[in-house]
Every structure is written in C-alpha cells, then in structure tokens.
Amino acid sequence: LKPLAQQTVVLVGASSGIGLATARLAARRGANVVLVARNGEALGQIAEELRGQGAKAEWIAADVADPEAVDRVAEFAVERFGGFDSWANIA
C-alpha cells in the first residue's frame, strides 16, 4: 500500500466510536478521508472539524446494508478524490 499520507480512505461508521477515531487519525496523518455513516448531520460536523485542522475530508450519508448506497459511496469517492485506496467498514 501507499503511505497513508498518499491515500484516500473510505471510512464506514465514521460518525462515532472506533470509526470516528480512525477517521481523525487518518486525517491527522495526511490521508484524504471519505466519511460514511447514516447520520449526515454528525458527518457534516466531523468533516468541518477535520477541515478546520487542515485535512481533506468529504462525507456522504449512506446505509451500507443497501448495495446501491455502497455504489453511490464509491462513485462519490471517485468524484471527490479520483478514487480510493482503502475502504474500512467499522460500523
């Protein structure tokens, strides 16, 4: 894998707990992060927090139990960052 600072990482479950901690760590280490969870309001706040610290963070609300939603998340990562290198399901 590329060094984390050169990756775009999709993080499912990024609104709380281990998913949120992982998102913060990845962003702090220089990764582009795509935050995913069902709670769009929380994701928006987290993305703003990370951007305020200089991170490149985008978010999309989705329920990954829905295969079409998973496809939308992948398309979103491609639109925003040109693709993704890692995908972590931490929900």
C-alpha positions in Angstrom: 0.0 0.0 0.0 0.9 3.6 -0.4 1.9 5.5 2.7 -1.3 6.7 4.5 -0.5 10.3 3.6 -0.9 9.4 0.0 -4.1 7.5 0.3 -7.8 8.3 0.0 -9.6 6.2 2.7 -13.3 5.5 2.8 -14.4 5.0 6.4 -17.8 3.5 7.0 -19.0 4.1 10.6 -17.2 7.4 10.8 -19.8 9.2 13.0 -18.8 7.7 16.3 -16.6 5.3 18.2 -13.7 3.5 16.6 -14.8 4.7 13.1 -14.6 8.3 14.3 -11.2 7.7 16.0 -9.9 6.1 12.8 -11.1 9.0 10.7 -9.4 11.5 12.9 -6.2 9.5 13.0 -6.1 9.0 9.2 -6.8 12.7 8.6 -4.2 13.8 11.0 -1.7 11.5 9.2 -2.5 13.2 5.9 -5.0 10.9 4.2 -7.9 12.1 2.3 -10.9 10.8 4.1 -14.4 10.0 2.9 -16.7 9.8 6.0 -19.7 7.4 5.7 -22.5 6.7 8.1 -26.3 7.0 8.3 -26.1 10.3 10.3 -25.4 13.0 7.8 -25.6 15.8 10.4 -22.9 14.2 12.5 -20.8 13.6 9.4 -21.0 17.2 8.3 -19.8 18.4 11.7 -17.0 15.9 11.8 -15.9 16.9 8.2 -15.9 20.6 9.2 -13.8 19.7 12.3 -11.2 17.8 10.2 -11.1 20.5 7.5 -10.5 23.1 10.2 -7.4 21.1 11.1 -6.2 21.2 7.5 -7.5 17.8 6.4 -9.2 16.9 3.2 -12.5 15.4 4.3 -15.7 14.8 2.5 -18.8 13.0 3.7 -21.8 11.1 2.4 -24.7 9.7 4.4 -25.4 6.1 3.4 -26.7 2.8 4.8 -24.2 0.3 3.5 -26.8 -2.5 4.0 -28.1 -1.2 0.7 -25.9 -2.3 -2.2 -26.9 0.7 -4.3 -25.8 3.0 -1.5 -22.4 1.3 -1.5 -22.1 2.0 -5.2 -23.0 5.7 -4.5 -20.3 5.9 -1.9 -17.7 4.5 -4.3 -18.8 6.9 -7.0 -18.7 9.8 -4.6 -15.1 8.9 -3.7 -14.2 8.9 -7.3 -15.9 12.2 -8.0 -14.2 13.9 -5.0 -10.8 12.4 -4.9 -10.3 10.5 -8.2 -10.8 7.1 -6.5 -9.9 5.5 -3.2 -7.1 3.3 -1.9 -8.5 1.7 1.2 -12.1 1.0 2.4 -12.7 0.2 6.1 -16.1 -1.0 7.4 -16.1 0.0 11.0 -19.8 0.3 11.5 
